[in-house]
Amino acid sequence: MVKIRQIEPTAANLRRFIHFQIDLYRDNPYFVPPLVLDDLKTLTPAKNPAFDFCEEALFVAEDGNGKMVGRIAGIINRQVNERKQAREVRFGWIDFVDDREVSAALLKAVEDWGRSQGMDKIVGPLGFTDLDHEGMLTFGYDELSTMATIYNYPYYPEHMKALGYGQEVEWLEYVMDVPDAIPDKFNRIADIVKKKFGLRVVKYTSKKKIKEKYGHALFRLINEAYDSLYGYSPLTERQIDHYVEQYIGLLNLDLVTLVVNADEELVAVGISMQSMSRALQKSRGRLLPFGWIPLLKGLKGKNDRVDLLLVAVKPEYQSKGANAILFQDLIPQYIKCGFKYAESNPEMAENNKVQSQWEYFGRRQHRRRVAFSKKI
């Protein structure tokens, strides 16, 4: 007998909610746990400015002995619903044992909650915004996950289909070989575009200075570049303040490239980070008491893989080769760091603009993921 219980987002409840996933995948060599503190902040209303326009309902599934066998978050993003003229409830943070009764009960809890709030459709896995994890893995279960993606067992999408959910949208992921030198065509395109539009690369060695001059501009650029993407939730000024403080301090500035025009306006940005997958596995997502040691080694030590966390180009420069400028600067940094492989992380399956930028690299499409939906 499965019991579904809605929980309050207290620190103790959230830790149990988050650690269920980590325990469920304890022996899986491909799963990468989240940084627990990040999930705690994201799911706590007082700490996440997305709650200015979002609501959440957290549910856990327990067996007859009170053992947790599943979890799910229901989310209503009022901002996106208004933009789309839709009434959708999202589900995220979904994990469950391989038991159809458990998955059905979890999803029904969010469906019922959404319906009680006037929603008529459920879709997910999605987070509060696009900076949260999205999509259920449907291919690539034997590939090491990344800190920016969701990993799940192969039975998850089978449960979704059996419960009447259909595919809403799909993301593709690629792993690329880091070349020994900048591809000639990239060099030619980058040089032409810089000259034609008066663009140049800006690099910083001070996190304080990059934060002061371009921290907010970076996230406003993301709003412009991603505005037309599926379900995009524009970042508010409070969210931008939050992300500037939370993330810029973590970056390796050698792996951050800014492109500006003659007026010093930001027109493109590329942000990479050395893979933290193995470090997060060793730390099990914890900083304390000693989880910070493998995480620090992951940031400072040798690593053959780099994650392409973010590429954003101002709309008027998209399809004009501005991305070539980014990689003209980044590829030498990748080579210097000893990276052999680069992870694209999720990109919309129909986003040909993004995928075309990988055509000059040796690449392998190694993962796919889907958001599922159903009328309720």
N, C-alpha and C positions, 0 to 999 in steps of 0.2 A: 504494500500500500504506500503510495507516494503522497507526501504532505507538502503543499506549497505554502510558504510563509513570506509575507512582505516584511522587509526589515527597514529599520531607520538607519540613516547613514552616519552612525556613530563610529568612532575610530575602531573599537573592538569588532563591531559587525563588519566593517569594511575590510579589516585585515583577514577575517575568516573568509569573506567573499573573494578577496584577491588570492589568498593562498590556496583556495580550492583548486584553481587552475594549475598552479605550480605543482601541487601534489599529484594531480591527475596525470601530469606529463613527466613525473619524476624520472622515469627510466627511458624517456624518449630522447634519442640522440639529436633530433632535428628541431625540437622545440626550444625557443629562446624566451625565457621569462621576461615580463615587464619589470621595469624598475618600480618596486613596490611603492616608494614614496611618490612617484609620479602618478600612479593609479589612485593613491589615496587623495592627492590634491584634486585630481580630475573629478572624482566621484563625490567630493565634499562640497556642498553648496556654498559655504562661506569662503572657499578657497578658489573656486573656478568661476570667472566672470561670465562664462557662457550661461550660467543660471540666471542672468539678467533677462534672457529670452527663452530659456529651456526649463523643462520640468523633468524629473526622473522618478521612477519607481523601481526599487530593487527587490528581487525575489530570489529565494533559495528553495531548493527541493531537498527534502529529507526522507529517508526510508523509515521503516517502522521502529528502528532503534535510535532514531534521531541523528543518524549519520548523514552528512551532506552528500548528495549525489548529483547536484546540478545547481546552476546559478544563471541569472539573466538580468539585464537592466532594460527597463522601458524608458524611452526618451521622447519627449515632444519638443521639437525645435520650432517655435512659433515663427521665427524669422524666415526660415526656409519655407514653411507652409504658406506664409503670406506671399512670398516671392513666386511660388509655384501655383498659388491658388489651389492648394491641396489640403487634405486633412489626414496627414500621415503620422503614425506613431512608429518610432524606430525601435529596433531591439539591438543590443550590443552586449559585450561582456558575456557571451553565451558559451557555456561549457556544460557537458553532461556525460554521464556514463552511457554505455551502449544499451540503452533500455528505452524503447519507444514510448512507454508510459511516462517516463521522466521528461523527455523532450517535448512531448505533447502537452504535458501539464505546465511546463515552463512557458511555452509559447502562448498557451491559452491564457495564462495569467496576464501577459502583456497585451494580448488581444482584448481581453475583458477590460483591463484598465484603460487602454486606448479608446475603446468604444464608450466607456463611461465619461471620457473627456471630449466626446464628439468626433472622434477620428473614425475614418471608414476604410483605412488601408494600413497594413503593417509592412515594414521594409527593414532589411538589415542583413548582416551585421553592419551597423554604422555607429559612429560616436556622436558626441555633441556637435562637433565641427569636423572639417576635413583634416585638421591636425591630429585628430584621434585615429586609431586603427580602424580600417574598413575592409569588408569583404571576407567571405568564407572560402578557404582554400579548397579547390576542386581538382587540382593537378599539381604535382611536385611535392608529394608527401615525403620523399626521400632526399629532399634538398634542405640544407641548413637554413633556418629562418633568419630574419633580421630583426633588429630592435624596432623597426618601423612597421612590422607586419604581424598579422595574426597567423598562428599555426593551429591546425586542428586535425583530428583523426579523420580517416577516409569515411567513417560511418556518418559524420555530421551531415554532409549534403544529401546522403541517402535518406536520412530521417526527414530532412526538409521536404524533399520531393514526395515522400510517402504521406506527409502531412498536408499536402495540397499547395505547397509553395512553388512558385515559378521563378525563373530568372528575370531579374529586373535590370541588371547592368553587370558588365564583366570588366575586370582589370587583367592586364598581362604584365609579366615581369621578365626581365632579361638579365643574364650575366654576361658581361663583355670581357674580352681580353684587353688588358692595358697594353697599348702598342709600345714598341721600343723607341718610337719617335712620333712627333705630331704628324698625322697623315697630311700629305702634300695638299690635298684638296681643302682641308680645314685651314691650313696656313694661307692659301690663296684667297679663300672666301673671307677669312677674318681680316686680312690686310685690306681687301677691297671695301668691306663694310665699314671698317674703322675710318678709312679715308673719305668714303662717300658721305657718311652721316656725322663725321666729327666725333666719333666715339673713342673712348680710351678705358683701359683697365685701371682700377684703383685697388691698391693692396694696403693693409694695415698690419702693424705689429702690436698695436695697443687695443685691447678689447674695450677699454673705456672710451677711446676716441671713435672707434667704429660704432659703438652704441650711441654716442652723443650725436654724431653726424648723420648716420644712415640707419640706426636701429629702427626707428619708426617708419622711415621711408621704405625699408625692406619689406615690412609686413603690409604696408599700403600697396606696394608693388604686387605682392601676392594676391591681394584683393582684386586688382586690375587683371592680372594674368589668368587667374583661375575663375573669374566671375561666371563664365559660360559653362563651366564643367558641371557634371551631374551633381545635383543636390548641394551646390556650394553654399556655405554659410559665411557671408562676409564678416571679417573680424571687426569688432567695435574698437573704439579707442581704448576702452578698459581692457579688452583682451590683448590689444597690441602692447599696452604698457606691461601687462602680465607676461607675455611671451618674450618681450625684450629683456626683462629682468631674469626670466627663468632659463632662457636658452643661449643667449649670446655669450655668456661667460663660459659655456661648455665647449665652444668651438675652437678648433685648431685653425688659426687664421691663415696659415699657408694653404688650407684647403677651402678657403672662401674667396670667391672672385666677384668683384663688383664692376659693372660697366656703367660709365656715366657719359652724358653728352657734354657739349661745349658749355652748357649752363650749370654743370655739376649735378644735374638731375639724374637719379638712378633709373636706368632703363633695362638692366638685366642683372640677375644674380645667380650664382651657382654655389651651392653649399654641399660639401661632402664631409664625411667623417669616417675615420678608420673603423672597420667593423668592430662592434662591441659584442657580437653574438657569443663567442666563446667565453668572454669575461663575464657576461650576464649569466651564462649557464653555470659557471664556477661559483658565482656569488649567490645564485638562486634568487636574483633580483633584489638582494638585500644590501644595504650599506653597513649595517651594524650586526654583530660586533666587528666582524673582520671582512665583510663583503666588499668594502672599499679597496682592499688590497688587489684582488683580481681586476676590479674595474680600473684602478690606476694603472696596472700593468697593461690593460687593454688599450688605454690611451697613450701610454708612453712606450710600450714594447714593440717588438717587430710584429708585423701583420701583413699578410699577402692580399688582403681584401679591403676595398673601400666601398662605403655606401653612398650613393648619390641621393642625398636626402631631399634636395630641392633644386629645381631649375625653374626660374620664373623670368619671363621676358615681357616687357610692355607690349600691349596688343599691336601698336603701330609698327613695332620692329619684328614681330613674329613673321616667319617665312621670309625674312630678309637677311638671314645669316648671322644674326646677333649671337646665337648660341655657339657658333664657331669661335667667336672671340673668347667665350667662357672656357671652352676646352683647349684653345690654344694656350691659355694660361694654366689650366689645371693639369693637363697631361704631363708636363715636365715635373710638376709637384708630385704626381702619382709615381712617376719613375724614380724620383729622388727618394721617396718614402719606401720604395721596394714593393709597391702594390702590383700584383699580377692580374687581379680580377676586380671588376667594378659591378656592383649590384644596382640595377635601375630603380628597384622598388616599384610599387604599383602605378600603372598608367592606364588610362581608359583604353579599352580594346579598339575603339573607333577613332582614337586620337592619332591620326596619321602624322601630324606635325611633329609630335614628340618622338614617335617611333622612327621617323625618317632620319633623326639625328644620329642613330646608332648604325646606319648602313655602312659607314666606313670603318667599323670595328668588327673583329671576329666576335660573334655573339651566339647565344643559345637562349631560346625562349623556354625557361625552366619552371615557371610557376604560372598558374591562373587562379583567379578568385572571383567570386560572384556575390552580389547582393541579391537576396531572395525577397519576394513580396507576395502578398495575398490580400484580397478584399476581406474586410471583417464586418 
